[in-house]
Amino acid sequence: LEEMPAMIVWAGGTVEDNGSAWISCKQGHTSIRGTIKRLPDGTFEVSDQFDVVDIQQDSVTITCPKVHCKAMFNAPKFEYPKRVGGSVRTIDISPGGALAASGGNDSTIRIWTTDNGVIRRELSGHYNDITSCKFFPSGVVLLSASSDMQLKIWSVEDGSNPATLRGHTSTVTDTAIIERGRNVISCGTDGAAKLWDCGRSNCLDTLIKADCAINACAIDIADVAINLGHRTTSTSNREVDTQGKIIALATENDYVACVDIYSREQICKLKGSAAFNCCTIVSGIKVIGGCQNGNVYFYDLRNPNLPLQSFSRSVYPITKLKLISSEELMIGTGDGCCYKWTINKTGAEEAISTIELSGPDCDPIYDIAVNGHTVYTCCRDGQIRQYAIP
């Protein structure tokens, strides 16, 4: 397992004049620590082991020459007003980028404008924590999930809840929408991944019943090189657009299960070193998984027995993976770090230059949403932050 050099700025003290923060650059067993301070004239003063090489309005780029590490630290462009007393656990951005949906510990989903944070609607109906909210491709319908074991479908336009999906026996942890949304998939701590008919609020099938909790899921169109299974049972006319699709399921028992949705056959089981908290699929052929022990694994489904690459920056859990493109990924962690990783580079190459999002003070990143070059994060501290990234 390769350990990447990582540069971390603790707290957001560099934003204000005379504010200071700790800097830490770690590679293997070597840890270099120092401080950075913002002076009244807008320049920065850093410890001898570090250099400030670029200063912009919302970012500062720091190098640590000893380990050839370079990081651009981006401050939030906007911090939205806190709406809940506890954590915000999930966030999604509408296809047009104008609206966002978020939910957390108060069981309420909020629809708000991304330009100024003004709340358009508050959706009430769940009885416990909101674990997932996702816009349908139309942008006018929303799918939510909760630890109350339910999924709900909402109208963004009038706030109505025309459908509630029941069938899980414990917390629903994540959801995926198939094409336009006639069918959706959910997974939960009961180990079930279920396929739903939204129009009739009916569970069409349980795709898999795992031997443990399923923490997250990701869906994509399978590459033609992937050997998919064969359907052995009749197909309901209520099942739409599932052919050629695969779903990756991050599980508590240290593996990611990959399933052909149409045939219901498990394609492979990708093994890791700890519970998988999150996963994503790249171009229908590669799967990336993030573990509770801080490891990130990169697999090719054509040869699933061993990962192509694995790395670790720290022992803190990987809490969220979010694709920016087929080449770039945002990674959120349990100590409040959120950074950009270039998928096809080796750990050593990526360590030379990376982008870090500052703001959270050691509070876990729970979810990440991306709209073009704008990234949104939500955190245990209840804050939603917006960043502009290169």
Stockholm file with secondary structure:
# STOCKHOLM 1.0

chainA/1-390         LEEMPAMIVWAGGTVEDNGSAWISCKQGHTSIRGTIKRLPDGTFEVSDQFDVVDIQQDSVTITCPKVHCKAMFNAPKFEYPKRVGGSVRTIDISPGGALAASGGNDSTIRIWTTDNGVIRRELSGHYNDITSCKFFPSGVVLLSASSDMQLKIWSVEDGSNPATLRGHTSTVTDTAIIERGRNVISCGTDGAAKLWDCGRSNCLDTLIKADCAINACAIDIADVAINLGHRTTSTSNREVDTQGKIIALATENDYVACVDIYSREQICKLKGSAAFNCCTIVSGIKVIGGCQNGNVYFYDLRNPNLPLQSFSRSVYPITKLKLISSEELMIGTGDGCCYKWTINKTGAEEAISTIELSGPDCDPIYDIAVNGHTVYTCCRDGQIRQYAIP
#=GR chainA/1-390 SS CEECCEEEEESSGGGSTTCEEEEEEEETTEEEEEEEEECTTSCEEECTTCEEEEECSSEEEEEEGGGTEEEEEECCSEECCCCCSSCEEEEEECTTSSEEEEEETTSEEEEEETTTCCEEEEEECCSSCEEEEEECTTSSEEEEEETTSEEEEEETTTCCCCEEEECCSSCEEEEEEETTTTEEEEEETTSEEEEEETTTTEEEEEEEECSSCEEEEEEEECCTTSCCCCCCSCCCTTCCSCTTEEEEEEETTSEEEEEETTTCCEEEEEECSSCEEEEEEETTTEEEEEETTSEEEEEETTSTTSCSEEEESCSSCEEEEEESSSSEEEEEETTSCEEEEETTSCHHHHHHSEEEECCCSSCCEEEEEEETTEEEEEETTSCEEEEECC
#=GC SS_cons         CEECCEEEEESSGGGSTTCEEEEEEEETTEEEEEEEEECTTSCEEECTTCEEEEECSSEEEEEEGGGTEEEEEECCSEECCCCCSSCEEEEEECTTSSEEEEEETTSEEEEEETTTCCEEEEEECCSSCEEEEEECTTSSEEEEEETTSEEEEEETTTCCCCEEEECCSSCEEEEEEETTTTEEEEEETTSEEEEEETTTTEEEEEEEECSSCEEEEEEEECCTTSCCCCCCSCCCTTCCSCTTEEEEEEETTSEEEEEETTTCCEEEEEECSSCEEEEEEETTTEEEEEETTSEEEEEETTSTTSCSEEEESCSSCEEEEEESSSSEEEEEETTSCEEEEETTSCHHHHHHSEEEECCCSSCCEEEEEEETTEEEEEETTSCEEEEECC
//
